[in-house]
């Protein structure tokens, strides 16, 4: 019996030793709400995509965090991620969750075609499950939505911002996880030598994948182009660009746009050389601008003209103000939207829009400005210009048929199906057709989709030719009508 007792004691000790190295799995609580995946608040979302505006037919990293709100640890929790639009399974895994804790898993997502895609994350453990759906925009070409500031409670709620200012490693880490480029603020120092200014721009930059991804330079401007070219800060800036191509560089340009800044900005010929993004400050809704023009869009026109002349519009964005003083200036969402419509109409090449700034005196405008990025750049944007209404022959004769060609554009970053195009002559419809307007892809030349109608005028005289465009569901209509006169001989 003594031997039996010793053997039993030894077995007990062995079991206890085993528990020290591998604790016994405690079953999950059967109560509701133990598992959670939160996506309601962009600032605290448990599903993040990197980059946050992924391109079509590319790979993106999707991180899913699962939370355990129960008192017991959970083991072998099933986690799956699917594209609920296509039904494709992106990936699945099993994870362990500590009590009152969380764990995350990263998946590689092959995005496929452009459009708003809904990702569904499902976590299951016994009778418990958590399901979360998150709509992600997949776009046809790169877009930029930079914000002055950004790392504030209001800034962290932005859904479409993809370039923000950040100050320390904790902020860098947060924004990298969100798929956003965190950049250091840099100012203009006119007292430094060129070499010292280049060194200043390099300060604080390390691995762009984990730390600051680049710099955003504030208050660089001037009115004398030769003076800019010969200044130490400009020469130092060029030295920084030449020696540090791995960092994203953005320049807030104030005052009248000068060719010097255009000439160090990337374009289709310079490709990867120069500034990534030239940002043109247009804060005319809350301050007296340098032009002092009574026409509020003169300030926009000057910048658009120079940027197009220097062929940098495709790497340039207008930056609008949502700051101000409510006692002096009443700022409203329609005012920002009106400015954006003007920019899209007159500079469709611009790949986004920037805003100054998150710490505004009109905080209600922050989510408004954020959603305008979706409405006027990400979603399909249908536009018709008068010059795209054409005739063949251009001088038709009475009694003979002539062709009317109505060209319609989609200047958004997603395809636009179900667009109805109607051609009228003297108010009477002669052709109606439903078309799909493909989104412009990076490197492509913009081309309208043409709808063709034939018409015969039996008697000479002027005819009024009209085209009317009606967008499909979820699409933004910029200008939906165009009209021209044609003389029938």
Residue pairs with C-beta under 8 A, 6 or more apart in sequence:
25 73
25 75
26 72
26 73
27 72
27 126
28 34
28 70
28 72
28 74
28 125
28 126
28 128
29 70
29 71
29 72
29 128
30 126
30 127
30 128
31 70
32 128
33 69
34 68
34 69
34 70
34 74
34 125
34 128
35 66
35 67
35 68
35 69
35 74
35 77
35 123
35 124
35 125
35 128
35 129
35 130
36 46
36 66
36 67
36 69
36 130
37 46
37 47
37 64
37 65
37 66
37 67
37 121
37 123
37 130
37 131
37 132
38 44
38 45
38 46
38 67
38 132
39 45
39 46
39 47
39 132
39 133
39 134
41 157
42 156
42 157
42 158
42 159
43 153
43 156
43 157
45 134
45 178
46 64
46 65
46 66
46 67
46 102
46 104
46 121
46 132
47 62
47 63
47 64
47 65
47 119
47 121
47 132
47 134
48 62
48 63
48 177
48 178
48 179
49 60
49 61
49 62
49 109
49 119
49 136
49 179
50 60
50 61
50 62
50 63
50 176
50 177
50 178
50 179
51 60
51 162
51 179
51 180
52 159
52 160
52 162
52 178
52 179
52 180
53 137
53 139
53 142
53 143
53 160
53 162
53 179
53 378
54 60
54 109
54 111
54 136
54 138
54 139
55 111
55 138
55 139
55 140
55 141
55 142
55 442
56 111
56 112
56 113
56 114
56 138
56 139
56 140
56 441
57 110
57 111
57 112
57 113
58 110
58 111
59 108
59 109
59 110
59 111
60 108
60 109
60 111
60 179
61 106
61 107
61 108
61 109
61 179
62 81
62 90
62 106
62 107
62 108
62 109
62 119
63 104
63 105
63 106
63 107
63 177
64 79
64 81
64 104
64 105
64 106
64 107
64 121
65 102
65 103
65 104
66 77
66 79
66 95
66 97
66 102
66 103
66 104
66 105
66 121
66 123
66 130
67 97
67 101
67 102
67 130
68 74
68 97
68 98
68 99
68 100
68 101
68 102
69 100
70 99
70 100
71 99
71 100
72 99
73 96
73 97
73 98
73 99
73 101
74 96
74 97
74 125
75 96
75 97
76 94
76 96
76 125
77 94
77 95
77 96
77 97
77 123
77 124
77 125
78 92
78 94
78 122
78 123
78 124
78 125
79 92
79 93
79 94
79 95
79 105
79 121
79 122
79 123
80 89
80 91
80 92
80 93
80 121
80 122
81 89
81 90
81 91
81 92
81 107
81 109
81 119
81 120
81 121
81 122
82 88
82 89
82 90
82 119
82 120
82 122
83 90
83 109
83 112
83 117
83 118
83 119
83 120
84 118
84 119
84 120
84 133
85 115
85 117
85 118
86 112
86 117
88 112
90 107
90 108
90 109
90 119
91 107
91 108
93 105
93 107
95 103
95 105
96 103
97 103
109 119
111 117
111 138
112 138
113 138
113 415
114 138
114 139
114 140
114 413
114 414
114 415
114 439
115 137
115 138
115 414
115 415
116 135
116 136
116 137
116 138
116 379
116 414
116 474
117 135
117 136
117 137
117 138
118 133
118 134
118 135
118 136
119 133
119 134
119 136
120 131
120 132
120 133
121 130
121 131
121 132
121 134
122 129
122 130
122 131
123 129
123 130
137 160
137 374
137 378
137 413
137 414
138 414
139 378
139 413
139 414
139 439
140 413
140 414
140 415
140 439
140 440
140 441
140 442
141 351
141 413
141 439
141 440
141 441
141 442
142 351
142 442
143 162
143 351
143 352
143 373
143 377
143 378
143 413
144 162
144 163
144 277
144 317
144 351
144 352
144 354
145 160
145 161
145 162
145 163
145 352
145 353
145 354
145 355
145 373
145 377
146 161
146 162
146 163
146 164
146 216
146 250
146 277
146 279
146 317
146 319
146 352
146 354
146 355
147 155
147 158
147 161
147 163
147 164
147 165
147 354
147 355
147 357
147 358
148 165
148 216
148 218
148 252
148 319
148 354
148 355
148 356
148 357
148 358
149 155
149 164
149 165
149 357
149 358
149 359
150 156
150 158
150 161
150 164
150 165
150 166
150 175
150 358
151 164
151 165
151 166
151 167
151 171
151 174
151 175
151 182
152 358
152 359
154 358
154 359
154 363
154 366
155 161
155 164
155 358
155 366
156 174
157 366
157 367
158 164
158 358
158 366
158 370
159 370
159 374
160 370
160 371
160 373
160 374
160 378
161 180
161 370
161 373
162 179
162 180
162 181
163 180
163 181
163 183
163 216
163 248
163 250
163 277
163 354
164 175
164 180
164 181
164 182
164 183
165 182
165 183
165 184
165 185
165 216
166 172
166 174
166 175
166 182
166 183
166 184
166 212
167 184
167 185
169 211
171 182
172 182
172 210
172 211
172 212
172 213
173 210
174 182
175 181
175 182
176 182
176 209
176 210
176 213
181 213
181 214
181 248
182 212
182 213
183 212
183 213
183 214
183 215
183 216
183 248
183 250
184 204
184 205
184 212
184 214
184 215
184 216
185 215
185 216
185 218
186 200
186 201
186 215
186 216
186 217
186 218
187 217
187 218
187 219
188 217
188 218
188 219
188 220
188 233
189 197
189 200
189 233
190 231
190 232
190 233
192 200
192 232
192 233
192 236
193 232
193 236
194 232
194 233
194 235
194 236
194 239
195 236
195 239
196 236
197 232
197 233
197 236
197 237
197 240
198 236
198 237
198 239
198 240
198 243
200 236
201 215
201 217
201 236
201 237
201 240
201 244
202 240
202 243
202 244
204 212
205 211
205 212
205 214
205 215
205 244
205 247
206 212
208 214
208 246
208 247
208 248
212 247
213 247
213 248
214 247
214 248
214 249
214 250
214 276
215 247
215 248
215 249
215 250
216 250
216 251
216 252
217 237
217 249
217 250
217 251
217 252
218 252
219 252
219 254
220 233
220 237
220 251
220 252
220 253
220 254
220 261
221 253
221 254
221 255
221 256
221 258
222 228
222 231
222 255
222 258
222 260
223 255
223 256
223 258
225 258
225 259
225 260
228 234
228 258
228 260
228 261
229 260
234 260
237 264
238 264
240 249
241 249
241 264
241 273
241 274
241 275
245 272
245 273
248 276
248 277
249 275
249 276
249 277
250 275
250 276
250 277
250 278
250 279
251 261
251 265
251 275
251 277
251 278
251 279
252 279
252 281
252 319
252 354
253 261
253 278
253 279
253 280
253 281
254 281
255 290
256 290
256 291
256 302
256 303
257 280
257 302
257 303
257 306
257 307
258 306
259 306
259 309
259 310
261 275
261 278
262 278
262 306
262 307
262 309
262 310
262 311
262 312
263 310
264 274
264 275
265 274
265 275
265 278
265 310
265 312
265 315
265 316
266 272
266 273
266 274
266 275
266 276
266 312
266 315
267 310
267 311
267 312
267 314
267 315
268 311
268 314
269 311
275 315
276 315
277 315
277 316
277 317
278 307
278 312
278 315
278 316
278 317
279 316
279 317
279 318
279 319
279 354
280 303
280 307
280 316
280 317
280 318
280 319
281 319
281 356
282 289
282 299
282 300
282 303
282 318
282 319
282 320
282 321
282 339
283 289
283 320
283 321
283 323
283 356
284 296
284 299
284 321
285 296
285 320
285 321
285 324
285 329
285 331
285 335
285 336
285 339
286 321
286 323
286 324
286 325
286 328
286 329
286 331
287 321
289 299
290 299
291 298
291 299
291 302
293 299
297 342
300 318
300 339
300 342
300 343
300 346
301 346
303 318
304 313
304 343
304 346
304 347
307 313
307 316
307 347
308 347
308 349
313 347
313 349
313 350
314 349
314 350
314 351
315 351
316 350
317 350
317 351
317 352
317 353
317 354
318 339
318 343
318 347
318 350
318 353
318 354
319 353
319 354
319 355
319 356
320 336
320 339
320 340
320 353
320 354
320 355
320 356
320 369
321 355
321 356
322 331
322 336
322 355
322 356
322 357
322 360
322 362
322 365
322 366
322 368
322 369
323 356
323 357
323 360
323 361
323 362
324 331
324 360
324 361
324 362
325 361
326 361
326 362
331 362
331 365
333 365
333 368
333 372
336 365
336 368
336 369
336 372
337 372
337 376
340 353
340 372
340 376
341 376
341 478
343 350
343 353
344 350
344 376
344 377
344 381
344 383
344 411
344 478
345 383
345 478
345 479
348 383
348 409
348 411
348 446
351 377
352 373
352 377
353 372
353 373
353 376
353 377
355 369
358 366
360 366
375 476
376 412
376 476
376 478
377 412
377 413
378 412
378 413
378 414
379 412
379 413
379 414
379 474
379 475
379 476
380 410
380 412
380 414
380 415
380 416
380 437
380 439
380 471
380 472
380 474
380 475
380 476
381 410
381 411
381 412
381 416
381 475
381 476
381 477
381 478
382 408
382 409
382 410
382 416
382 419
382 437
382 469
382 471
382 475
382 476
382 477
382 478
382 480
383 408
383 409
383 410
383 411
383 478
383 479
384 406
384 407
384 408
384 409
384 467
384 469
384 479
384 480
384 481
384 482
385 407
385 409
385 479
385 482
386 482
386 483
386 484
388 406
388 407
388 408
388 409
388 448
388 482
389 404
389 405
389 406
389 407
389 465
389 467
389 482
389 483
389 484
390 404
390 405
390 407
391 402
391 403
391 404
391 405
391 465
391 486
392 402
392 403
392 405
393 402
394 486
395 487
395 489
396 402
396 457
396 486
396 488
396 489
397 488
397 489
398 457
398 458
398 459
398 460
398 488
398 489
399 456
399 457
399 458
400 456
401 454
401 455
401 456
402 454
402 455
402 456
402 457
402 486
403 452
403 453
403 454
404 423
404 425
404 430
404 431
404 452
404 453
404 454
404 455
404 465
405 450
405 451
405 452
406 421
406 423
406 450
406 451
406 453
406 467
406 482
407 448
407 449
407 450
408 419
408 421
408 435
408 437
408 448
408 449
408 450
408 451
408 467
408 469
409 437
409 446
409 448
409 449
410 416
410 419
410 437
410 438
410 439
410 440
410 449
411 440
411 446
411 478
412 439
412 475
412 476
413 439
413 440
414 439
415 436
415 437
415 438
415 439
416 436
416 437
416 438
416 439
416 471
416 472
416 475
417 436
417 472
418 434
418 436
418 472
418 473
419 434
419 435
419 436
419 437
419 469
419 470
419 471
419 472
419 475
420 432
420 433
420 434
420 469
420 470
421 432
421 433
421 434
421 435
421 451
421 467
421 468
421 469
422 429
422 431
422 432
422 467
422 468
422 469
422 470
423 429
423 430
423 431
423 432
423 451
423 453
423 465
423 466
423 467
424 430
424 465
424 466
424 467
424 468
425 455
425 463
425 464
425 465
425 466
426 463
426 464
427 464
427 466
430 453
430 454
430 455
431 451
431 452
431 453
433 451
435 449
435 451
436 449
437 449
438 449
440 446
451 467
455 463
457 463
457 488
459 488
460 487
460 488
460 489
461 487
461 488
462 485
462 486
462 487
462 488
463 485
463 486
463 487
463 488
464 483
464 484
464 485
465 483
465 484
465 485
465 486
466 481
466 482
466 483
467 481
467 482
467 483
468 480
468 481
469 477
469 480
469 481
470 477
470 480
471 477
471 480
